[in-house]
Structures are given as structure tokens and as C-alpha cells.
Amino acid sequence: MTTGVLILCTHNSARSLLAEGLLNFWAQNLGQDVRAYSAGSTPSGKPNPFALEVLAEAGIDTTGLRSKSWDEFAAPGAPALRLVITVCDNAASEPCPYWPGSPVRAHWSYPDPSAAPGSDADRKAAFELTRQALGYRLLQLLALPLATLSDAELQQAVDAIAGR
């Protein structure tokens, strides 16, 4: 059974899209039955170009990545979710919709790379660093025996990945 993972951020234009692209890429290449999705509480409606650029430069196909509302994943017929991860502090503090199946929830905080000061080169570098940091945790997630972990064990594992 596919492990559905939803990654949330307020605008679903940077961190959550980076995580969606990375997790799907590595799950496929590692033969893991995991499917990542991303969404936002107040989606911007468009991906940040730097997010798409650093993913593409890492060899990750960005086709289909889009900014979307988390309401899509609380609606009837939405994909089954096992894990919901917030990657920004704002989204973590907002009341989330009811997720069918009561998935495990985790918070992995990352600064917003689109708010990085400086030139476009500086902001792109912030996106690349965020991609690498997300990748480190996502690879740890994929190393888990997701199909055999209980919800309590999964909660403990994702909290440990976050350093809690």
C-alpha cells in the first residue's frame, strides 16, 4: 500500500514544493512505495521560480508541481495520507483541516528561502541550501520501514528526524 505524505507550507510555492519534488524523485529511484504531495493554507497560485530551478538543476522533473490549497486533500476522493509534515512555522500554527484517516503529523521547521536577503544569486543559494536540508531529512524518512511501522512508531521516528 502506497504511503501518502502531504507536505504543507503557507503559500505552497517554495519549501513544500521542494519537498514534494525531492521525495517523489527519491522514492521512485529507491523503489519505495511512497507518494508525496504538497499544499498550502493560503497558496500563492504559482511556484517560486527558484524552487523549480534548483530542483531541475538537481535532475528532478518539475512537471506538474503547482501551488494548491490544502483543501484538496481534505475533500472526498483525496489521496490517502499516512503522514502530514509542515515545513514552515506559520502553517504549523494554523488549524489544519480534518485529514481523513488521521495521519501522523510532524513539524520540520525551515526558514523561508524566498525571504533571504540580497541578490537573486543569494536567494537562489538559499533555495539550494533548503533543498539540501530537506533532502537530508527526506532520505532519513525513506530509510524507515514505513509499511511496517505503527502510527506511534512512525510518530516517534519523524520526531527523531526533526531532532525532538
C-alpha positions in Angstrom: 0.0 0.0 0.0 1.4 3.4 -1.0 2.4 5.7 1.8 0.9 9.1 1.1 2.9 12.1 2.5 1.5 15.6 2.4 4.0 18.4 2.9 2.5 21.8 4.0 3.7 25.3 3.9 1.6 28.5 3.9 2.0 29.5 0.3 3.0 26.2 -1.3 5.5 27.9 -3.5 8.9 27.0 -2.1 9.7 24.7 0.8 6.7 22.3 0.4 7.2 22.1 -3.4 10.9 21.4 -3.0 10.0 18.6 -0.6 7.3 17.2 -2.9 9.7 17.0 -5.8 12.5 15.6 -3.8 10.5 12.9 -2.0 8.8 11.7 -5.2 12.1 11.6 -7.1 14.0 9.6 -4.4 11.1 7.3 -3.6 10.9 6.4 -7.3 14.6 6.0 -7.7 14.9 3.9 -4.5 12.0 1.7 -5.3 9.9 3.0 -2.3 6.1 2.8 -2.4 5.8 6.5 -1.3 3.8 9.3 -2.9 4.4 12.9 -1.9 2.0 15.8 -2.3 2.3 19.4 -1.2 -0.2 22.1 -0.4 -0.7 25.4 1.4 -3.2 27.1 3.7 -3.1 30.2 1.5 -1.5 29.1 -1.7 0.2 31.7 -3.9 -1.0 30.1 -7.0 2.4 29.7 -8.6 5.7 28.0 -7.7 8.6 30.2 -6.9 10.9 30.1 -10.0 14.0 29.4 -7.8 12.4 26.3 -6.3 11.8 24.9 -9.8 15.3 25.9 -10.9 17.2 24.2 -8.1 15.1 21.1 -8.5 15.8 21.0 -12.2 19.5 21.5 -11.6 19.4 18.5 -9.3 17.9 16.4 -12.1 14.4 16.4 -10.7 11.5 16.7 -13.1 9.3 19.6 -12.1 6.4 18.9 -14.4 3.1 19.0 -12.6 4.4 20.9 -9.5 1.9 23.5 -8.7 0.8 25.7 -5.8 -2.5 24.3 -4.4 -4.8 24.5 -1.4 -4.7 22.0 1.4 -8.5 21.8 1.0 -7.9 19.5 -2.0 -6.5 16.8 0.4 -9.5 17.1 2.9 -12.1 16.6 0.1 -13.8 13.4 -0.8 -11.7 11.3 -3.1 -8.4 12.8 -2.0 -5.4 10.6 -1.8 -5.0 8.6 1.4 -2.4 10.2 3.7 -0.2 8.4 6.2 1.9 11.4 7.2 1.5 15.2 7.1 4.6 17.3 7.5 4.6 21.1 8.0 7.8 22.7 6.9 7.1 26.3 7.9 6.2 27.7 11.3 3.2 29.6 10.1 1.5 26.5 8.6 2.3 24.5 11.8 0.5 27.0 14.0 -2.7 27.2 11.8 -5.6 25.0 12.5 -5.5 22.3 9.7 -8.5 20.7 8.1 -9.5 17.3 9.2 -7.4 14.8 7.3 -9.3 11.5 6.6 -7.6 8.6 8.3 -6.0 10.8 11.0 -2.4 10.7 9.6 0.6 11.1 11.7 1.7 14.8 11.9 5.2 16.2 12.1 6.8 19.6 12.0 10.2 20.2 10.4 10.9 23.9 10.5 12.9 25.6 7.7 13.4 29.4 7.1 11.7 30.7 4.0 14.3 30.9 1.3 12.2 33.4 -0.7 12.7 35.8 2.2 16.5 35.6 2.0 18.1 39.0 1.8 20.4 40.0 -1.0 20.6 39.5 -4.7 18.9 36.9 -6.9 22.1 34.8 -6.6 21.8 35.0 -2.8 18.2 33.9 -2.9 18.9 31.0 -5.3 21.7 29.9 -2.9 19.2 29.9 -0.1 16.8 27.7 -2.1 19.7 25.3 -2.8 20.6 25.1 0.9 16.9 24.5 1.7 16.7 21.8 -0.9 19.8 20.1 0.6 18.5 20.4 4.2 15.1 19.0 3.2 16.8 16.2 1.3 18.7 15.1 4.3 15.5 14.6 6.4 13.6 13.1 3.5 16.2 10.4 2.9 16.0 9.5 6.6 12.3 9.2 6.1 12.7 6.9 3.2 15.2 4.7 5.1 12.3 3.8 7.6 10.3 0.6 7.2 7.2 2.7 6.5 5.0 -0.2 5.6 5.6 -2.0 8.9 5.7 0.9 11.4 2.7 1.5 13.7 1.5 5.1 13.8 3.1 5.5 17.2 6.4 4.2 15.9 6.2 6.5 12.8 5.4 9.5 15.1 8.5 8.7 17.2 10.7 8.3 14.1 9.6 11.6 12.4 10.1 13.4 15.6 13.6 12.0 15.9 14.3 13.0 12.4 13.3 16.6 13.4 15.6 16.4 16.4 12.9 16.1 19.0 
